[in-house]
Amino acid sequence: MRIQVKSGLLDHVHDGVVVVGALEGEERPASLVPSESSRDAKRLSLLARAGFRGALNETILLPEGNGWILVVGFGKKKGLTLDRVRQFGGTAAKLARNHGFKRLTLPLVSDRALGPSTRTTASGRRLAQDSAPRAAAGLHKPTIIAQALAEGALLGLYRYDKLRQLSKHEQRLKIEAITIIVERAADVSGASAGVKKAQILAESITLARDLINGPSNIVTPTALADEARKIARQFKLKCTVIPFPQLKRLGFGGIVGVAQGAEHPAQFIVLEYRHARAKTTYALCGKGITFDTGGINIKPSAKMELMKYDMSGAAAVLGTLKAVAALKLPVRVIGIIAATDNMPSGKAQKPGDVLKTLSGKTVEVLNTDAEGRLVLSDCLHYAKRLKPDYVIDLATLTGACVVALGREAIGLMANDDRLAARITEAGQQTHERVWRLPLWEEYGGSMVKSDIADLKNVTNAGEAGTITAGKFLEQFVEGMRWAHLDIAGTAWIEKPKPYVPKGAVGVGIRLLVELMSSAAS
């Protein structure tokens, strides 16, 4: 899709649809770039008669000239943040496409829309003008706002339709071009840079969403390895894939124990990007369970079809590597993925079995459905061999995290306060928000220690499921600055959002890219 940035007035509608933003409770529609007051007055009258209030993501379509005006509500001015801008872009783009428009014109949010006495930090928080710290670089930067706007539009237009026949009407519903209008000609360059970054992120998230939405008979461990090789060829990265027979010989007991009951052979994938000026190394570990039946401790049949999304951590790692390489960030990033199905069979591991992980530590498997921490144990120990500055794992690890935090927050556990703070800030910026949970000593001991092995993969008490899973992983990261992101509740949604359709979210990619971008800038 072609996206261009221009400066000028928003009013002149010739064809396609032009979007105007409205703030709830304001006396007039709030076009977010300069517009003609006479036209605004006319729109105000039409909106008033239609009962339009400007509530968040409320929409109304009005004919004007040879084209159309789409008014999208921002909600109340007090709560206007960067994520509202993303929602604005997603709401506008989807509605325009569904009405058959091919071209869409969007306004860039200006300082005036945010109010004369406030400024907005990169994380979207509002600060009083006189108290905003000078260090908060990028306040009101067209780059940041244009990126958010374009992210919303591009991600909102995502559809997974690879496996079904589209009707002729559906085939025609496609936005071909988006124009973003900025207030000043001097802002075109900065806004264009933001759009370029948004396009790279959207492509990477689309890859992740396609992998997660894809059925497990297509998105197998081998398919994930092939995707890693494809990314490696595209960006000239180093890719190593260790097949199942070699994993057995090399002592990868965590992944081998989970994979031994599966028909599709497990794959251990290592994808590395290294910039010439890299001073910091990140190891990203992704849980890649391409389908999780629960193994011998088989899950209930209801909603089991969704267990194809249990490789969302792996998809996030692949998407992040693709984005980092395309953006040419001055870092070194190593993606480490343990990919396998978790299936019941005559060869599958059984409750009570003891396996020896790559680290040498032994684990008593009390529940075969707690398999994610087993494969990650090998990923984390492998990362340790590479001596990264930071290691971060992403996993749809525990149902307990969904119970605790619902669908809005990623569960964060970390052994380094500074890394945790940086991840939290990146989460605010991207609206992929995290909530830190404790890793106190009291959650260790008998809650993770086995009577017959070094560790057990679940606690007998049935308490603190998310934290004890994190505490288990902590046993494999000695000497490393580490963070664990439990994305079980945020990787898949049933209720669509303005820029996230039902299904795979692709969560974690924008968060990690922001983390590494902000550290490198």
MILUMZA-582707 format. One record per residue (C-alpha): residue in one letter; residue number from 1; x, y negated, z negated. Coordinates in steps of 0.2 Angstrom, whole numbers, plus 5000, padded with zeros to 4 digits. Each point is the difference from the previous one (the first is absolute). Layout:
! residues N
[pt 'A',NUM,[X,Y,Z]]
...
END
This chain:
! residues 521
[pt 'M',1,[5000,5000,5000]]
[pt 'R',2,[5006,4983,5004]]
[pt 'I',3,[5001,4987,4986]]
[pt 'Q',4,[5005,4982,5003]]
[pt 'V',5,[5002,4985,4989]]
[pt 'K',6,[4994,4982,5006]]
[pt 'S',7,[4998,4983,4992]]
[pt 'G',8,[4985,4989,5003]]
[pt 'L',9,[4982,4999,4996]]
[pt 'L',10,[4989,5015,4996]]
[pt 'D',11,[4984,4992,5007]]
[pt 'H',12,[5001,5003,5019]]
[pt 'V',13,[4991,5016,5003]]
[pt 'H',14,[5001,5006,5018]]
[pt 'D',15,[4998,5019,4999]]
[pt 'G',16,[5002,5014,4987]]
[pt 'V',17,[4997,4996,4982]]
[pt 'V',18,[5008,4986,4989]]
[pt 'V',19,[5000,5003,4981]]
[pt 'V',20,[4997,4987,4987]]
[pt 'G',21,[5003,5003,4981]]
[pt 'A',22,[4987,4994,4987]]
[pt 'L',23,[5003,4998,4982]]
[pt 'E',24,[4985,5005,4988]]
[pt 'G',25,[4993,4985,4991]]
[pt 'E',26,[5008,4987,5012]]
[pt 'E',27,[4989,4986,5007]]
[pt 'R',28,[5005,5004,5018]]
[pt 'P',29,[5008,5014,5010]]
[pt 'A',30,[5019,5000,4997]]
[pt 'S',31,[5008,5002,5016]]
[pt 'L',32,[5018,5004,4996]]
[pt 'V',33,[5008,4989,5013]]
[pt 'P',34,[4995,4983,5007]]
[pt 'S',35,[4983,5000,5008]]
[pt 'E',36,[4988,4987,5006]]
[pt 'S',37,[4988,4993,4986]]
[pt 'S',38,[4985,4999,5012]]
[pt 'R',39,[5001,5019,5004]]
[pt 'D',40,[5003,5004,4982]]
[pt 'A',41,[4984,4990,4995]]
[pt 'K',42,[4990,5010,5014]]
[pt 'R',43,[5007,5017,4993]]
[pt 'L',44,[4996,4995,4982]]
[pt 'S',45,[4982,4997,5005]]
[pt 'L',46,[4999,5017,5009]]
[pt 'L',47,[5008,5008,4985]]
[pt 'A',48,[4988,4992,4987]]
[pt 'R',49,[4985,5006,5010]]
[pt 'A',50,[5007,5017,5001]]
[pt 'G',51,[5003,5001,4982]]
[pt 'F',52,[5018,5003,5002]]
[pt 'R',53,[5010,4997,4983]]
[pt 'G',54,[5018,5004,5005]]
[pt 'A',55,[5001,5015,4988]]
[pt 'L',56,[5016,5011,5002]]
[pt 'N',57,[4999,5009,5017]]
[pt 'E',58,[4982,4994,5004]]
[pt 'T',59,[4999,4997,5018]]
[pt 'I',60,[4988,4991,5013]]
[pt 'L',61,[5002,4998,5018]]
[pt 'L',62,[4995,4984,5009]]
[pt 'P',63,[4999,4996,5019]]
[pt 'E',64,[5010,4984,5005]]
[pt 'G',65,[5004,4994,5017]]
[pt 'N',66,[5005,5014,5011]]
[pt 'G',67,[5006,5011,4986]]
[pt 'W',68,[4996,5004,4982]]
[pt 'I',69,[5005,4995,4982]]
[pt 'L',70,[5002,5013,4987]]
[pt 'V',71,[4999,4993,4982]]
[pt 'V',72,[5008,5011,4987]]
[pt 'G',73,[4999,4997,4981]]
[pt 'F',74,[5015,4998,4989]]
[pt 'G',75,[4991,5000,4984]]
[pt 'K',76,[5003,4987,4987]]
[pt 'K',77,[5015,4988,5002]]
[pt 'K',78,[5007,5004,4983]]
[pt 'G',79,[5003,5018,5005]]
[pt 'L',80,[5008,4997,5017]]
[pt 'T',81,[5016,5011,5001]]
[pt 'L',82,[5010,5008,5014]]
[pt 'D',83,[4990,5016,4999]]
[pt 'R',84,[4984,4989,5004]]
[pt 'V',85,[5009,4995,5016]]
[pt 'R',86,[5003,5018,5004]]
[pt 'Q',87,[4982,5004,4997]]
[pt 'F',88,[4995,4985,5010]]
[pt 'G',89,[5010,5007,5015]]
[pt 'G',90,[4994,5017,4998]]
[pt 'T',91,[4981,4995,4999]]
[pt 'A',92,[5001,4989,5015]]
[pt 'A',93,[5009,5012,5011]]
[pt 'K',94,[4989,5015,4996]]
[pt 'L',95,[4984,4990,5003]]
[pt 'A',96,[5007,4992,5016]]
[pt 'R',97,[5004,5017,5007]]
[pt 'N',98,[4984,5008,4995]]
[pt 'H',99,[4990,4986,5009]]
[pt 'G',100,[5010,5003,5016]]
[pt 'F',101,[5012,4985,5000]]
[pt 'K',102,[5017,5003,5008]]
[pt 'R',103,[5008,4984,4994]]
[pt 'L',104,[5001,4993,4983]]
[pt 'T',105,[5006,4983,4993]]
[pt 'L',106,[5005,4999,4982]]
[pt 'P',107,[5005,4984,4990]]
[pt 'L',108,[5015,5000,4988]]
[pt 'V',109,[4996,4995,4982]]
[pt 'S',110,[5006,4983,4997]]
[pt 'D',111,[5006,4991,4984]]
[pt 'R',112,[4983,4991,5000]]
[pt 'A',113,[4990,5016,4999]]
[pt 'L',114,[5010,5004,4984]]
[pt 'G',115,[4997,4983,4992]]
[pt 'P',116,[5011,4985,4998]]
[pt 'S',117,[5005,5003,4982]]
[pt 'T',118,[5005,5019,5002]]
[pt 'R',119,[5013,5010,5008]]
[pt 'T',120,[5001,5018,5003]]
[pt 'T',121,[5015,5011,4997]]
[pt 'A',122,[5005,5014,5011]]
[pt 'S',123,[4990,5012,4989]]
[pt 'G',124,[4984,4991,5003]]
[pt 'R',125,[4999,4993,4982]]
[pt 'R',126,[4994,4982,4999]]
[pt 'L',127,[5011,4987,4990]]
[pt 'A',128,[4998,4982,4996]]
[pt 'Q',129,[5010,4989,5011]]
[pt 'D',130,[5010,4992,4986]]
[pt 'S',131,[5004,5017,4992]]
[pt 'A',132,[5005,5010,5015]]
[pt 'P',133,[5018,5005,4999]]
[pt 'R',134,[5012,4995,5013]]
[pt 'A',135,[5006,5017,5001]]
[pt 'A',136,[4983,5006,5007]]
[pt 'A',137,[5006,4998,5018]]
[pt 'G',138,[4988,5003,5013]]
[pt 'L',139,[4985,4991,4993]]
[pt 'H',140,[4988,4996,5014]]
[pt 'K',141,[5012,5007,5012]]
[pt 'P',142,[4991,5003,5017]]
[pt 'T',143,[5010,5016,5002]]
[pt 'I',144,[4993,5008,4984]]
[pt 'I',145,[4982,4995,5004]]
[pt 'A',146,[5001,5005,5018]]
[pt 'Q',147,[5006,5017,4995]]
[pt 'A',148,[4986,5002,4989]]
[pt 'L',149,[4987,4995,5012]]
[pt 'A',150,[5007,5011,5014]]
[pt 'E',151,[5002,5015,4988]]
[pt 'G',152,[4982,4998,4996]]
[pt 'A',153,[4994,4999,5018]]
[pt 'L',154,[5011,5014,5007]]
[pt 'L',155,[4997,5012,4985]]
[pt 'G',156,[4982,4997,5000]]
[pt 'L',157,[4999,5005,5019]]
[pt 'Y',158,[5007,5017,4996]]
[pt 'R',159,[4990,5015,5005]]
[pt 'Y',160,[5004,5019,5000]]
[pt 'D',161,[4993,5006,5016]]
[pt 'K',162,[5013,5012,5007]]
[pt 'L',163,[4989,5015,4998]]
[pt 'R',164,[4983,4995,5006]]
[pt 'Q',165,[4993,4995,5017]]
[pt 'L',166,[4995,4981,5000]]
[pt 'S',167,[4984,4994,5008]]
[pt 'K',168,[5002,4988,5014]]
[pt 'H',169,[4994,4986,4988]]
[pt 'E',170,[5013,5005,4987]]
[pt 'Q',171,[5013,4999,5013]]
[pt 'R',172,[4995,4983,5005]]
[pt 'L',173,[5001,4994,4982]]
[pt 'K',174,[5018,4994,4999]]
[pt 'I',175,[5008,4983,4996]]
[pt 'E',176,[5013,4996,5013]]
[pt 'A',177,[5008,4984,4994]]
[pt 'I',178,[5000,4990,4984]]
[pt 'T',179,[5005,4981,4999]]
[pt 'I',180,[5005,4992,4983]]
[pt 'I',181,[4998,4982,4999]]
[pt 'V',182,[5012,4990,4989]]
[pt 'E',183,[4998,4982,4995]]
[pt 'R',184,[5017,4993,5005]]
[pt 'A',185,[5011,5004,5015]]
[pt 'A',186,[5015,5002,4988]]
[pt 'D',187,[4991,5015,4992]]
[pt 'V',188,[4999,5010,5015]]
[pt 'S',189,[5017,5008,4998]]
[pt 'G',190,[4998,5005,4982]]
[pt 'A',191,[4982,5007,5003]]
[pt 'S',192,[5006,5010,5015]]
[pt 'A',193,[5014,5008,4989]]
[pt 'G',194,[4986,5005,4988]]
[pt 'V',195,[4990,5007,5014]]
[pt 'K',196,[5015,5010,5006]]
[pt 'K',197,[5003,5008,4983]]
[pt 'A',198,[4981,5004,4998]]
[pt 'Q',199,[5000,5009,5017]]
[pt 'I',200,[5015,5011,4994]]
[pt 'L',201,[4992,5004,4984]]
[pt 'A',202,[4983,5004,5008]]
[pt 'E',203,[5008,5012,5012]]
[pt 'S',204,[5009,5008,4986]]
[pt 'I',205,[4984,5001,4990]]
[pt 'T',206,[4991,5007,5015]]
[pt 'L',207,[5012,5014,5001]]
[pt 'A',208,[4998,5004,4982]]
[pt 'R',209,[4981,4999,5001]]
[pt 'D',210,[5000,5012,5016]]
[pt 'L',211,[5010,5013,4991]]
[pt 'I',212,[4989,4999,4984]]
[pt 'N',213,[4984,5001,5010]]
[pt 'G',214,[5006,5013,5011]]
[pt 'P',215,[4994,5018,4996]]
[pt 'S',216,[5013,5012,4992]]
[pt 'N',217,[5000,5012,5014]]
[pt 'I',218,[5007,4986,5011]]
[pt 'V',219,[5010,4990,4987]]
[pt 'T',220,[5011,5015,4994]]
[pt 'P',221,[5017,4999,4991]]
[pt 'T',222,[5008,5002,5017]]
[pt 'A',223,[4989,4986,5007]]
[pt 'L',224,[5007,4988,4986]]
[pt 'A',225,[5018,5006,5004]]
[pt 'D',226,[4996,4996,5019]]
[pt 'E',227,[4994,4983,4995]]
[pt 'A',228,[5016,4996,4990]]
[pt 'R',229,[5010,5005,5015]]
[pt 'K',230,[4990,4989,5012]]
[pt 'I',231,[5003,4985,4988]]
[pt 'A',232,[5018,5005,5000]]
[pt 'R',233,[5001,5000,5019]]
[pt 'Q',234,[4991,4983,5001]]
[pt 'F',235,[5011,4991,4988]]
[pt 'K',236,[5016,5010,5001]]
[pt 'L',237,[4999,5006,4982]]
[pt 'K',238,[5007,5016,4992]]
[pt 'C',239,[4988,5014,4998]]
[pt 'T',240,[5003,5017,4991]]
[pt 'V',241,[4987,5013,4999]]
[pt 'I',242,[5004,5015,4989]]
[pt 'P',243,[4988,5015,5005]]
[pt 'F',244,[4993,5012,4987]]
[pt 'P',245,[5012,5015,5002]]
[pt 'Q',246,[5015,4987,4996]]
[pt 'L',247,[4990,4993,4986]]
[pt 'K',248,[5000,5017,4992]]
[pt 'R',249,[5018,5003,5002]]
[pt 'L',250,[5005,4982,4994]]
[pt 'G',251,[4989,5002,4984]]
[pt 'F',252,[4986,4988,5003]]
[pt 'G',253,[4990,5010,4988]]
[pt 'G',254,[4986,4987,4997]]
[pt 'I',255,[4995,4998,5018]]
[pt 'V',256,[5003,5019,5003]]
[pt 'G',257,[4989,5005,4986]]
[pt 'V',258,[4985,4990,5007]]
[pt 'A',259,[5003,5004,5018]]
[pt 'Q',260,[5002,5019,4998]]
[pt 'G',261,[4982,5003,5002]]
[pt 'A',262,[4997,4989,5015]]
[pt 'E',263,[5000,5006,5018]]
[pt 'H',264,[5007,4983,5007]]
[pt 'P',265,[5019,5000,4996]]
[pt 'A',266,[5005,4986,4988]]
[pt 'Q',267,[5011,4986,5005]]
[pt 'F',268,[5012,4989,4990]]
[pt 'I',269,[5002,4984,5009]]
[pt 'V',270,[5014,4987,4998]]
[pt 'L',271,[4998,4984,5010]]
[pt 'E',272,[5013,4986,4998]]
[pt 'Y',273,[5001,4982,5006]]
[pt 'R',274,[5016,4990,4996]]
[pt 'H',275,[5002,4982,5005]]
[pt 'A',276,[5018,4994,5003]]
[pt 'R',277,[4999,4987,4986]]
[pt 'A',278,[4991,5012,4988]]
[pt 'K',279,[5005,4997,4982]]
[pt 'T',280,[4986,5009,4991]]
[pt 'T',281,[4994,5018,5003]]
[pt 'Y',282,[4982,5006,4997]]
[pt 'A',283,[4995,5018,4999]]
[pt 'L',284,[4982,5003,5004]]
[pt 'C',285,[4993,5017,4995]]
[pt 'G',286,[4983,5005,5007]]
[pt 'K',287,[4988,5014,4995]]
[pt 'G',288,[4996,5009,5017]]
[pt 'I',289,[4987,5013,4995]]
[pt 'T',290,[4991,5001,5017]]
[pt 'F',291,[4986,5010,4993]]
[pt 'D',292,[4997,5004,4981]]
[pt 'T',293,[4988,5014,4996]]
[pt 'G',294,[5007,5001,4983]]
[pt 'G',295,[5009,5016,5003]]
[pt 'I',296,[4995,5015,4989]]
[pt 'N',297,[4992,4987,4988]]
[pt 'I',298,[4988,4996,5015]]
[pt 'K',299,[4990,4984,5000]]
[pt 'P',300,[4981,4999,5001]]
[pt 'S',301,[4994,5000,5017]]
[pt 'A',302,[4991,4983,4999]]
[pt 'K',303,[5011,4987,5008]]
[pt 'M',304,[5014,5012,5003]]
[pt 'E',305,[5000,4994,5018]]
[pt 'L',306,[5008,4983,4994]]
[pt 'M',307,[5015,5009,4994]]
[pt 'K',308,[5008,4997,5017]]
[pt 'Y',309,[5004,4983,4992]]
[pt 'D',310,[5012,5008,4987]]
[pt 'M',311,[5014,4995,5012]]
[pt 'S',312,[4997,4981,4998]]
[pt 'G',313,[5016,4997,4991]]
[pt 'A',314,[5010,5008,5015]]
[pt 'A',315,[4990,4990,5012]]
[pt 'A',316,[5004,4984,4990]]
[pt 'V',317,[5019,5004,5001]]
[pt 'L',318,[4999,5003,5019]]
[pt 'G',319,[4991,4984,5002]]
[pt 'T',320,[5011,4990,4989]]
[pt 'L',321,[5016,5007,5009]]
[pt 'K',322,[4992,4995,5017]]
[pt 'A',323,[4996,4982,4994]]
[pt 'V',324,[5017,4997,4991]]
[pt 'A',325,[5009,5006,5016]]
[pt 'A',326,[4989,4989,5011]]
[pt 'L',327,[5002,4985,4989]]
[pt 'K',328,[5019,5003,4999]]
[pt 'L',329,[5000,4997,4981]]
[pt 'P',330,[5018,4999,4993]]
[pt 'V',331,[4999,5015,4989]]
[pt 'R',332,[5003,5019,5000]]
[pt 'V',333,[4984,5011,4999]]
[pt 'I',334,[5000,5019,4998]]
[pt 'G',335,[4983,5008,5002]]
[pt 'I',336,[4999,5017,4992]]
[pt 'I',337,[4984,5011,5003]]
[pt 'A',338,[4996,5017,4994]]
[pt 'A',339,[4986,5006,5012]]
[pt 'T',340,[4990,5016,4998]]
[pt 'D',341,[4983,5007,4998]]
[pt 'N',342,[4994,5007,4982]]
[pt 'M',343,[4991,5016,5004]]
[pt 'P',344,[4994,5015,4991]]
[pt 'S',345,[5007,5017,5008]]
[pt 'G',346,[5008,5016,4995]]
[pt 'K',347,[5017,4990,5000]]
[pt 'A',348,[4994,4985,4991]]
[pt 'Q',349,[5007,4995,4983]]
[pt 'K',350,[4990,5005,4985]]
[pt 'P',351,[4995,4992,4983]]
[pt 'G',352,[5014,5005,4988]]
[pt 'D',353,[5014,5001,5013]]
[pt 'V',354,[5016,4992,4997]]
[pt 'L',355,[5010,4991,5014]]
[pt 'K',356,[5017,4993,5000]]
[pt 'T',357,[5000,4982,5008]]
[pt 'L',358,[5014,4992,5010]]
[pt 'S',359,[5007,4992,4984]]
[pt 'G',360,[5002,5017,4992]]
[pt 'K',361,[4986,4996,4988]]
[pt 'T',362,[4987,5014,4998]]
[pt 'V',363,[4981,4997,5000]]
[pt 'E',364,[4986,5011,4994]]
[pt 'V',365,[4986,4998,5012]]
[pt 'L',366,[4984,4999,4989]]
[pt 'N',367,[4989,4994,5013]]
[pt 'T',368,[5004,5001,5019]]
[pt 'D',369,[4989,4985,5004]]
[pt 'A',370,[5013,4989,4991]]
[pt 'E',371,[5012,5003,5015]]
[pt 'G',372,[5004,4982,5005]]
[pt 'R',373,[5012,4998,4985]]
[pt 'L',374,[5009,5016,5005]]
[pt 'V',375,[5004,4994,5018]]
[pt 'L',376,[5004,4983,4994]]
[pt 'S',377,[5013,5007,4987]]
[pt 'D',378,[5010,5006,5015]]
[pt 'C',379,[4998,4984,5009]]
[pt 'L',380,[5006,4990,4985]]
[pt 'H',381,[5015,5011,4997]]
[pt 'Y',382,[5005,4999,5018]]
[pt 'A',383,[4999,4981,4999]]
[pt 'K',384,[5011,5000,4985]]
[pt 'R',385,[5014,5008,5011]]
[pt 'L',386,[4999,4985,5011]]
[pt 'K',387,[5003,4987,4986]]
[pt 'P',388,[4987,4988,5004]]
[pt 'D',389,[4998,4983,4991]]
[pt 'Y',390,[4981,5004,4998]]
[pt 'V',391,[4989,5015,5002]]
[pt 'I',392,[4981,4998,5002]]
[pt 'D',393,[4988,5015,5003]]
[pt 'L',394,[4983,4999,5006]]
[pt 'A',395,[4987,5014,4998]]
[pt 'T',396,[4982,5003,4999]]
[pt 'L',397,[5005,5009,4984]]
[pt 'T',398,[4986,5001,4987]]
[pt 'G',399,[4981,4999,4999]]
[pt 'A',400,[5003,4992,4983]]
[pt 'C',401,[5006,4985,5008]]
[pt 'V',402,[4984,4998,5010]]
[pt 'V',403,[4990,5002,4983]]
[pt 'A',404,[5011,4987,4991]]
[pt 'L',405,[5002,4986,5014]]
[pt 'G',406,[4987,5004,5013]]
[pt 'R',407,[5003,4995,5018]]
[pt 'E',408,[5007,4983,4997]]
[pt 'A',409,[5017,5002,4992]]
[pt 'I',410,[5016,5011,5003]]
[pt 'G',411,[5006,5009,4984]]
[pt 'L',412,[5018,4994,4997]]
[pt 'M',413,[5013,5008,4989]]
[pt 'A',414,[5018,4995,4999]]
[pt 'N',415,[5016,5001,4990]]
[pt 'D',416,[5006,4983,5005]]
[pt 'D',417,[4990,4984,4995]]
[pt 'R',418,[5008,4989,5014]]
[pt 'L',419,[4995,5012,5013]]
[pt 'A',420,[4982,5002,4993]]
[pt 'A',421,[4999,4981,4999]]
[pt 'R',422,[5005,4999,5019]]
[pt 'I',423,[4988,5013,5005]]
[pt 'T',424,[4986,4991,4990]]
[pt 'E',425,[5004,4984,5009]]
[pt 'A',426,[5000,5008,5017]]
[pt 'G',427,[4983,5008,4996]]
[pt 'Q',428,[4993,4983,4996]]
[pt 'Q',429,[5006,4993,5017]]
[pt 'T',430,[4993,5014,5010]]
[pt 'H',431,[4985,5004,4989]]
[pt 'E',432,[5006,5018,4999]]
[pt 'R',433,[5000,4997,4981]]
[pt 'V',434,[5008,5011,4987]]
[pt 'W',435,[4997,5003,4982]]
[pt 'R',436,[5014,5006,4989]]
[pt 'L',437,[4998,5014,4988]]
[pt 'P',438,[5011,5005,4986]]
[pt 'L',439,[5014,5013,5000]]
[pt 'W',440,[5002,5001,4982]]
[pt 'E',441,[5010,5013,4992]]
[pt 'E',442,[4985,5007,4991]]
[pt 'Y',443,[4993,5005,5017]]
[pt 'G',444,[5015,5012,5002]]
[pt 'G',445,[5005,5014,4989]]
[pt 'S',446,[4986,5014,4999]]
[pt 'M',447,[4990,4991,5013]]
[pt 'V',448,[5012,5004,5014]]
[pt 'K',449,[5012,5013,4991]]
[pt 'S',450,[4996,5019,5003]]
[pt 'D',451,[5002,5014,4988]]
[pt 'I',452,[5009,5011,5013]]
[pt 'A',453,[5008,4988,5012]]
[pt 'D',454,[5007,4982,5000]]
[pt 'L',455,[4983,4992,5005]]
[pt 'K',456,[4982,5004,5003]]
[pt 'N',457,[4991,4992,5015]]
[pt 'V',458,[4984,4995,4990]]
[pt 'T',459,[4997,4996,4981]]
[pt 'N',460,[4990,5013,4990]]
[pt 'A',461,[4991,4986,4991]]
[pt 'G',462,[4991,4993,5016]]
[pt 'E',463,[5004,4982,4994]]
[pt 'A',464,[5009,4986,5009]]
[pt 'G',465,[5000,5009,5016]]
[pt 'T',466,[5007,4986,5011]]
[pt 'I',467,[5013,4995,4987]]
[pt 'T',468,[5006,5018,4996]]
[pt 'A',469,[5002,5003,5019]]
[pt 'G',470,[5011,4984,5001]]
[pt 'K',471,[5009,5006,4984]]
[pt 'F',472,[5004,5017,5009]]
[pt 'L',473,[5007,4990,5015]]
[pt 'E',474,[5011,4990,4989]]
[pt 'Q',475,[5009,5016,4995]]
[pt 'F',476,[5008,5000,5018]]
[pt 'V',477,[5006,4982,5001]]
[pt 'E',478,[5013,4998,4987]]
[pt 'G',479,[5012,4986,5004]]
[pt 'M',480,[4989,4992,5013]]
[pt 'R',481,[4989,4985,5000]]
[pt 'W',482,[4983,5008,5004]]
[pt 'A',483,[4982,4996,5003]]
[pt 'H',484,[4985,5012,5002]]
[pt 'L',485,[4985,4994,5010]]
[pt 'D',486,[4984,5011,4997]]
[pt 'I',487,[4990,4995,5015]]
[pt 'A',488,[4986,5014,4998]]
[pt 'G',489,[4986,4987,4998]]
[pt 'T',490,[5006,4987,5013]]
[pt 'A',491,[5005,5011,5015]]
[pt 'W',492,[4983,5004,5005]]
[pt 'I',493,[4983,4991,4999]]
[pt 'E',494,[4982,5005,5003]]
[pt 'K',495,[4993,4982,5000]]
[pt 'P',496,[5007,4989,5014]]
[pt 'K',497,[5009,4983,4996]]
[pt 'P',498,[5002,4985,5012]]
[pt 'Y',499,[5017,5006,5006]]
[pt 'V',500,[5000,5019,4994]]
[pt 'P',501,[4987,5011,5009]]
[pt 'K',502,[4994,5016,4992]]
[pt 'G',503,[5013,5013,4998]]
[pt 'A',504,[5019,4998,5000]]
[pt 'V',505,[5007,4983,4993]]
[pt 'G',506,[5018,5001,5004]]
[pt 'V',507,[5004,4993,4983]]
[pt 'G',508,[5018,4997,4994]]
[pt 'I',509,[5007,4994,5016]]
[pt 'R',510,[4997,4982,4999]]
[pt 'L',511,[5005,5001,4981]]
[pt 'L',512,[5017,5008,5003]]
[pt 'V',513,[5004,4989,5015]]
[pt 'E',514,[4996,4985,4990]]
[pt 'L',515,[5011,5006,4985]]
[pt 'M',516,[5015,5003,5012]]
[pt 'S',517,[4997,4984,5010]]
[pt 'S',518,[4999,4989,4984]]
[pt 'A',519,[5015,5007,4993]]
[pt 'A',520,[5010,4998,5016]]
[pt 'S',521,[4995,4982,5003]]
END
